[in-house]
Amino acid sequence: MIIVRDIETLQEAKKELGGTVGFVPTMGALHHGHLSLIRQAREENDHLIVSIFVNPTQFLEGEDLDSYPRKEEADRKICELAGVDVLFMPTIDEMYEHDELCIGAPAVRGYILEGEKRPGHFDGMLQVVMKLLNLSAATRAYFGKKDAQQLALITQMVKNYFMDVQIVPCEIVRDENGLALSSRNVYLESDEKRRALCLSRALKRATKMVMAGELSVKSIKKEMFEVLDEADKIEYVAIVNREFKALEEVEIGNTIILVAAWVGKPRLIDNLWI
């Protein structure tokens, strides 16, 4: 495995990679969710690039940029054992210059749900993802479904800017109790980790209702709010189609149910694709 910290060396390393290239962009503090993306990318491509970069432009004022989990040595070992060919770990100065061009999230889908609660977050996310996709020149790039709105906007960006890369959605990975894996889960105390399971329980309740024939969004959301009573604060429960337009009834094969809530220190998100 080659560890690269600057763009010039990355460009040189890419010249040695023939065939298809898979790419997994991360912010580090790697867990089994990241590892599932890395393994899938490894299986489906001749070569694999992974990036680790805590991107400052997607953090809002007062968010956890400075305290975001960083585990460089452990991350390097995980990537090496997983068969990564190139690990790209750039500095902020390597990725950004003063007064550069910016990319803006779409005016509607970029400012609802996560975009409403974190205005400007998606601008910064799309900015760095475009940079990383261009730098990697990947055949395929892998993103988890847990960040469903992020995945949708990246897919739209690739389409709108005619970028020559396939975006591969990957399934949510959960712990043995059903909690969706996240680097921010390290913030959870033991009791908070138990209470955080209310997010996945709410989604399970929605699943049972749909399987029983209940398609009313109003009815499903009412039940979900009741299950989420152990969260410290519920930011939203939303039921939308794949284009992130609000629904009145669940459309089988075209619906995402999303929830965001605070439990202790971290803000957690989870979702269900139906």
N, C-alpha and C positions, 0 to 999 in steps of 0.2 A: 504493500500500500504506500502510495506517495502522499505526503502531507504538503499542501500548498497554501501559502499565505498571501500571495500577490498574483495579480491578473496575468502578468507577463509569464510567470512560471506555469500558471494554469494553461495558457495557450500552448506552451511548449509540450506540456504533458498530454494534452488532447491529441497532438499530432501522432502520438504512439498508439492511440486507440482506434483500431479498425472495426468496422461493423457497426452494430447498433449500440447506442449509449442510453442507459437509464439514468435518471437524475432524481434524487430525493433531497429537497431543500428542508432544512430544520433550523431551529434555534437552540439546539443542543439539549442538555439534560435528558438524554435519550432513554426511552423506556420501551416496553414491549410493543406499544403502538407504532413507534418509529421503526422498530426492528421488523415489524410485519411489512411495512412499506419497503424497507431495504431488501428483505428477502424476496418479495415479489419482483422488485426491480432486477435483482440479481438473477432470478430464474428466467426472466423474459427478455434479457438483453445480453449482448456479448461483453459489455463493460458497464461499470457503475461508478458514477460520481455522486458523492454526498457533500452537501454544504452545511456548515454550522456557523450561523451569524445571527446574533441578537440584534435585530433591526430597530434602530432608535426611532425611525420615522413613523412606525405604526403604534408606538406607545403614546398615550395622551398624557398631559400634565397631571401629576399626582398618581399615575399608574406605576407598576413595579419594575421599571426598566433597570434601576440600579440593583434591586434585590432579586431580579429574575434568576432562577436556578442556573448555575454554571458548573459543569463537571467535565472539564476538558480532558483530563487524563482518562477517566472512565469512558467518555465518549469515543476517544481515539481507540481504545481497546475493543469496544463493541464493534466499531466499524472494521477494524482489522480482522476480527474473528468472523465477521459477516461477509468477508470477501470483497470489501470495497476497494476499487482500484485507485481512485483519487479522492482524497478528503480535502475540501476547500474550506479554509478557515480564515477569511479576510478580516482586516481591521476596518473600522468605520471610515478612516481616511482613504482606504483603498477603494471603498464602494461609493463614496460620496465626495463631491467637490462643492465649493461655495457657489450659490446662485445657479444651480443647474435646472434643467427642464424637469417638470413634474408631470405625473399622470394623475388624472382625477377619476374617482369612482363614478359610475353612472348616477344621474341625478335622482332616479327613483330607487332602483334596487340597491344602490350604495348607501342610502340614507334611511333605510327601514331596519327594524330589529337591531342587529349588532351595530349597524351604521347610525341608527338613531341614538343608541346608548353610548356609542363611542365615535362621535363625529370626527372625521378625518382619519380614522384608523385604516379604512380600506384604501384611501389614497396612498398612504405609506406602504401598506402591504403590497398593492399592485405595483408600485414603483420598484420595490426591491425584487419582487418575483420576476418582473420583466427583465431586470438587469441579470438576474441569476439564470433565467432561461436562455438569454442571449449568450451569456458567458459559457454555459455548459454545452450549447448547441446540441442538446439531447434529442434523441429520437422520441423518447417517452419521459414524462415527468409524473411523479406519483404524489397524490395528496389524499389525506384522510377525509372520510365523509363526516367526521365529527364537526369539523368546521364547514358546515354545509353551505353557508352563504359565501364564505371565502372561496370554496370550490367552484360555485356557480359564477362568481365574478372573474376568477382566473380563466375559466373556460370561455367566458364572454370576451375577455381581453385577447386571448389567443385567436378567437374567431374574428373580432373586429380589426385587429392589427395584422391579420393574415400571417401569423407566426407558424413556422414549420415544426411543430411539436405536438405530440399526442398527449392530452391530459388524461391520466388514468385514475379514476376514483377508487379508493380502497376502503374496505369495511371498517367500522368502528371496532376497536379492541377494548375489552372490559376485563376487570379483575374477577376473581372467583366469586365475588358478591354481586357483580353486575355494574360496578361503578366504571364509567368510561375513563380510560387512562388519559392523564394529562400531566405535563411537567409541573403544573401548579398544585397537584394533589399533595405534594410534599408539605404544603402549608397546613394541611388538615391535621388537627389533633384527633385522637382516637374516637372520641364521642362525635366530633364533627364528621369524621369519615363515615360513621354509622348513619348520621342524619343526612349526609349527602346522597345516600342511596334512595332518598325520596324522589330524586330526578328520574332514575331508571325505573322505579316503581310506578311513577306517573305515566311513563311511556308504555309500560307493560299493561297498565289499566286501559290505556287508549287502544292497545292492540287487542285486548280481550273484547272491548266494546265493538270494534270494527269487525272482528271475527264473528261476533254474535249478530251482526247485521246493522249495528248502530252507525250511521254515517253523518249524523248531525254534528257540525263543528261546535255549536253552542253547547250541546249536551256533553260532548267529549271533553271540552275545555273545563266545564263545570266540575266534572269528576276529577280531572287532573289537578285543579287548584286545591281540591280537598286533600289529595294525596300529598301535595307539596307543603303541607302545614308545618313540617319540621325544618324547612328552610328559614333562614333569618330574614331574607327578603326575596320575593319573586319579582324578577324584572319583566319577564314576559312568558306567555305560553301562546304559540302561534301555530296555525295550521294553514299551510300554503301549498300551491302546486309547484312543479319543478321550476317555473319561471318566477317564483316567489310572489305570486299574486294570491291575495286572501281568498279563501273558499268558504262557502256556506255548507257544503257537504264534501266529505272525503271522496276523492276520486282514486279508486284502486289503480295502482301502477303509476300515479302521477301526483303523489302527495308526500309532503315532508311535515312532520310534527316536531316542533322545536321548543325547547325550554331553556331559560337562563335564570339562574338564581344565585344568591350569595349564601354560603354556609361558612361561618367563621370568617377568616381572612380572604380566602379566594372566591372569585366569581366563577361559577361553573356553568358550562353549557353541555347540552346533550340533545340528541334528536333521533327520530325514527323515520325511515323511508318506507312508505307503503305503496 
